[in-house]
């Protein structure tokens, strides 16, 4: 299971339900591209397929919605 916590433009932001032992983070997909962002602080964990410009734009979205994403993480995993 991978709860979606935000959709913005072509992007889907979510986390996997089987990752509670990792620090808070979100995955983002568009078409065949995917990336993972840590939330404390916001930084790229990995990137497969996004170019540098798009990755910076996605990181800005994550930063803008960081509190919402952290709440969703904490609500889901009970931390």
MDAnalysis code that builds the backbone (N, CA, C; Angstrom):
import MDAnalysis as mda
import numpy as np

u = mda.Universe.empty(237, n_residues=79, atom_resindex=np.repeat(np.arange(79), 3), trajectory=True)
u.add_TopologyAttr("name", ["N", "CA", "C"] * 79)
u.add_TopologyAttr("resid", np.arange(1, 80))
u.add_TopologyAttr("resname", ["UNK", "UNK", "UNK", "UNK", "UNK", "UNK", "UNK", "UNK", "UNK", "UNK", "UNK", "UNK", "UNK", "UNK", "UNK", "UNK", "UNK", "UNK", "UNK", "UNK", "UNK", "UNK", "UNK", "UNK", "UNK", "UNK", "UNK", "UNK", "UNK", "UNK", "UNK", "UNK", "UNK", "UNK", "UNK", "UNK", "UNK", "UNK", "UNK", "UNK", "UNK", "UNK", "UNK", "UNK", "UNK", "UNK", "UNK", "UNK", "UNK", "UNK", "UNK", "UNK", "UNK", "UNK", "UNK", "UNK", "UNK", "UNK", "UNK", "UNK", "UNK", "UNK", "UNK", "UNK", "UNK", "UNK", "UNK", "UNK", "UNK", "UNK", "UNK", "UNK", "UNK", "UNK", "UNK", "UNK", "UNK", "UNK", "UNK"])
u.atoms.positions = np.array([
    [0.850, -1.187, 0.000],
    [0.000, 0.000, 0.000],
    [0.891, 1.244, 0.000],
    [0.484, 2.238, -0.756],
    [1.256, 3.483, -0.802],
    [0.293, 4.672, -0.794],
    [0.006, 5.186, 0.409],
    [-0.944, 6.304, 0.524],
    [-0.461, 7.552, -0.213],
    [-1.319, 8.089, -1.061],
    [-1.035, 9.351, -1.739],
    [-1.318, 10.483, -0.759],
    [-0.355, 11.382, -0.606],
    [-0.569, 12.507, 0.309],
    [-0.710, 13.837, -0.414],
    [-0.357, 13.865, -1.700],
    [-0.511, 15.103, -2.470],
    [-0.417, 14.769, -3.951],
    [-1.252, 15.429, -4.719],
    [-1.128, 15.433, -6.183],
    [-1.034, 16.892, -6.593],
    [-0.008, 17.190, -7.346],
    [0.146, 18.561, -7.837],
    [0.686, 18.484, -9.258],
    [-0.069, 19.067, -10.188],
    [0.322, 18.970, -11.589],
    [0.435, 17.510, -11.974],
    [1.523, 17.130, -12.639],
    [1.692, 15.742, -13.077],
    [2.282, 14.833, -11.995],
    [2.475, 15.362, -10.775],
    [3.210, 14.642, -9.747],
    [2.303, 14.003, -8.696],
    [2.692, 12.810, -8.298],
    [2.033, 12.111, -7.192],
    [3.062, 11.944, -6.076],
    [2.723, 12.451, -4.890],
    [3.589, 12.358, -3.716],
    [2.977, 11.333, -2.766],
    [3.792, 10.404, -2.297],
    [3.273, 9.302, -1.482],
    [4.395, 8.710, -0.643],
    [4.031, 7.802, 0.247],
    [5.024, 6.985, 0.934],
    [4.535, 5.551, 0.948],
    [5.456, 4.650, 1.222],
    [5.115, 3.228, 1.290],
    [4.789, 2.863, 2.728],
    [3.780, 2.050, 2.907],
    [3.354, 1.682, 4.253],
    [4.350, 0.764, 4.958],
    [5.287, 0.186, 4.234],
    [6.252, -0.734, 4.848],
    [7.601, -0.067, 5.155],
    [7.634, 1.252, 5.281],
    [8.890, 1.966, 5.544],
    [8.889, 2.762, 6.848],
    [8.292, 2.248, 7.914],
    [8.212, 3.055, 9.142],
    [9.540, 3.243, 9.853],
    [10.551, 2.440, 9.545],
    [11.827, 2.541, 10.246],
    [12.795, 3.506, 9.584],
    [12.397, 4.093, 8.470],
    [13.223, 5.112, 7.822],
    [12.810, 6.482, 8.334],
    [13.704, 7.470, 8.213],
    [13.302, 8.838, 8.551],
    [12.165, 9.290, 7.639],
    [11.379, 10.276, 8.081],
    [10.261, 10.757, 7.254],
    [10.734, 11.172, 5.861],
    [9.983, 10.730, 4.864],
    [10.315, 11.028, 3.471],
    [9.085, 10.828, 2.603],
    [9.159, 11.308, 1.375],
    [8.110, 11.078, 0.386],
    [8.755, 10.629, -0.916],
    [7.989, 9.878, -1.662],
    [8.356, 9.496, -3.021],
    [7.503, 10.350, -3.948],
    [8.022, 10.620, -5.122],
    [7.262, 11.375, -6.125],
    [7.463, 10.705, -7.476],
    [6.361, 10.550, -8.193],
    [6.387, 9.933, -9.514],
    [5.739, 10.837, -10.543],
    [6.246, 10.744, -11.750],
    [5.620, 11.304, -12.944],
    [6.017, 10.388, -14.088],
    [5.049, 9.828, -14.751],
    [5.323, 8.905, -15.845],
    [6.305, 7.829, -15.366],
    [7.450, 7.711, -16.020],
    [8.445, 6.701, -15.638],
    [9.554, 7.246, -14.748],
    [9.442, 8.479, -14.305],
    [10.454, 9.085, -13.443],
    [10.017, 8.964, -11.988],
    [10.994, 8.827, -11.091],
    [10.692, 8.725, -9.665],
    [11.827, 9.332, -8.859],
    [11.491, 9.845, -7.700],
    [12.492, 10.404, -6.791],
    [12.003, 10.207, -5.366],
    [12.930, 10.340, -4.434],
    [12.628, 10.235, -3.009],
    [13.253, 11.441, -2.325],
    [12.475, 12.071, -1.445],
    [12.938, 13.246, -0.713],
    [12.823, 13.016, 0.783],
    [13.919, 13.261, 1.490],
    [13.865, 13.316, 2.948],
    [13.126, 14.591, 3.335],
    [12.456, 14.576, 4.483],
    [11.686, 15.750, 4.919],
    [12.385, 16.555, 6.013],
    [13.415, 16.011, 6.667],
    [14.096, 16.692, 7.773],
    [15.603, 16.658, 7.595],
    [16.224, 17.604, 6.948],
    [15.652, 18.679, 6.134],
    [15.278, 18.140, 4.761],
    [14.581, 18.960, 4.002],
    [14.183, 18.560, 2.652],
    [15.437, 18.425, 1.795],
    [15.636, 17.222, 1.286],
    [16.779, 16.952, 0.411],
    [16.477, 15.720, -0.427],
    [17.175, 15.606, -1.539],
    [16.968, 14.488, -2.461],
    [17.684, 13.255, -1.922],
    [16.945, 12.160, -1.785],
    [17.546, 10.881, -1.394],
    [17.995, 10.120, -2.636],
    [17.151, 10.102, -3.667],
    [17.536, 9.537, -4.961],
    [16.655, 10.113, -6.044],
    [17.111, 9.991, -7.268],
    [16.398, 10.507, -8.431],
    [16.659, 9.598, -9.615],
    [15.599, 9.123, -10.230],
    [15.696, 8.342, -11.456],
    [14.781, 8.953, -12.498],
    [15.339, 9.749, -13.380],
    [14.592, 10.217, -14.527],
    [14.221, 11.678, -14.584],
    [14.266, 12.389, -13.479],
    [13.964, 13.820, -13.516],
    [15.239, 14.587, -13.867],
    [15.110, 15.608, -14.735],
    [16.277, 16.444, -14.992],
    [16.461, 17.424, -13.829],
    [17.594, 18.102, -13.793],
    [17.940, 18.968, -12.662],
    [16.915, 20.076, -12.446],
    [16.428, 20.676, -13.515],
    [15.458, 21.770, -13.387],
    [14.152, 21.257, -12.779],
    [13.666, 20.132, -13.282],
    [12.412, 19.586, -12.759],
    [12.586, 19.121, -11.313],
    [13.730, 18.547, -11.003],
    [13.984, 18.097, -9.641],
    [13.970, 19.275, -8.665],
    [14.531, 20.410, -9.068],
    [14.488, 21.614, -8.215],
    [13.049, 22.084, -8.022],
    [12.244, 22.019, -9.072],
    [10.832, 22.417, -8.959],
    [10.091, 21.484, -8.010],
    [10.352, 20.191, -8.108],
    [9.707, 19.227, -7.214],
    [10.157, 19.463, -5.779],
    [11.442, 19.735, -5.590],
    [11.936, 19.999, -4.240],
    [11.250, 21.225, -3.644],
    [10.961, 22.218, -4.450],
    [10.226, 23.396, -3.970],
    [8.816, 23.021, -3.526],
    [8.172, 22.130, -4.266],
    [6.833, 21.662, -3.878],
    [6.910, 20.924, -2.546],
    [7.908, 20.053, -2.406],
    [8.068, 19.323, -1.144],
    [8.291, 20.304, -0.003],
    [9.152, 21.292, -0.220],
    [9.415, 22.284, 0.828],
    [8.134, 23.033, 1.193],
    [7.369, 23.418, 0.202],
    [6.127, 24.163, 0.437],
    [5.116, 23.348, 1.235],
    [5.072, 22.049, 1.021],
    [4.082, 21.181, 1.667],
    [4.695, 20.291, 2.744],
    [5.884, 20.636, 3.178],
    [6.622, 19.806, 4.140],
    [5.817, 19.504, 5.397],
    [5.203, 20.496, 5.995],
    [4.446, 20.284, 7.236],
    [3.285, 19.321, 7.019],
    [2.571, 19.478, 5.932],
    [1.470, 18.574, 5.589],
    [1.996, 17.141, 5.419],
    [3.130, 17.006, 4.752],
    [3.711, 15.689, 4.518],
    [4.178, 15.047, 5.819],
    [4.784, 15.846, 6.701],
    [5.205, 15.327, 8.004],
    [4.007, 14.896, 8.840],
    [2.932, 15.674, 8.808],
    [1.712, 15.287, 9.539],
    [1.171, 13.970, 9.020],
    [1.122, 13.838, 7.692],
    [0.620, 12.594, 7.097],
    [1.493, 11.415, 7.512],
    [2.809, 11.597, 7.482],
    [3.738, 10.544, 7.898],
    [3.474, 10.147, 9.358],
    [3.438, 11.167, 10.239],
    [3.254, 10.906, 11.663],
    [1.881, 10.309, 11.969],
    [0.858, 10.777, 11.295],
    [-0.477, 10.211, 11.487],
    [-0.519, 8.753, 11.058],
    [0.121, 8.444, 9.955],
    [0.074, 7.089, 9.427],
    [0.901, 6.121, 10.275],
    [2.117, 6.531, 10.633],
    [3.011, 5.640, 11.351],
    [2.926, 5.800, 12.879],
    [2.126, 6.780, 13.330],
    [1.936, 6.941, 14.768],
    [3.158, 7.423, 15.521],
    [3.948, 8.256, 14.857],
    [5.162, 8.768, 15.502],
    [5.001, 10.216, 15.881],
])
